Amino acid sequence: MIVEVMPNILKTRELAILLDLSPDVVNDMARRGLLKGFKSGNQWRFRRRDVERYIEREKKLAPPG
């Protein structure tokens, strides 16, 4: 699984690639509190453990298929 090689801190673009989303969508999700992140200067950063929790939560919410 790709999460195993994920760095401890991800930049917006890295997370966007991982989640197959645009960087703008990732930033919007962070602003709205859907993705837990923090600002470093004016850039969003995301902790590995928070991203792993988000992925697990999304897996549970996804319909079986």
N, C-alpha and C positions, 0 to 999 in steps of 0.2 A: 504494500500500500504506500502511496506517495507521502502520507502523513509521517511515516517513519523517518524520512530524510528531511523533514521540514525544519528550518532553522528556528531558534527560540523566539526571535522577533521577525515579523514579516512586514514588508512595506506594502502599500496599497496595490501596486502593480503585481507583486508576487502573489498576493492573496487572490487577486482577480483572476490570474492565470489558473491557480489551484482550484478555484470554485467555478471556473468557466463563466465569469461575469466581467462586465466592463469595470475599469477603475472608478468611473463615476458612480456606478451602482454600489460598489463596495463602500465608497465614501458616504453615499447617501444612507446606506444601511447603518453605518457607524454613527452618523449624526442622529438617526432616529432611534438608536439604541438596540437595533436588531442584531448587530455584531458588536461585541465588546472590544473597544480599542482605546487608544490614548493618542493625544497629539504630541508630536515632537517638533517644536517650532510650528509650522503651519501644515505639517504632513501627518497623516494618520499612520499609526503603527499598531500591530496586532500581536499579542502574545500567543505562542504555540498552544498553550493549554486552553486558552479561550477559543481558539479556532477549532481545536479538537472537540470541545464541548458543543460548539455550534454545529459541526458536522454530525456528531452523534444525535443531537436534538433533531436535526433535519431528517436523518435516517428514520427516526421513530415516527415522525410526522408524515413521511412519504407513504403513499398507498402501496400495498404489496403489489409486486408485479414483476 
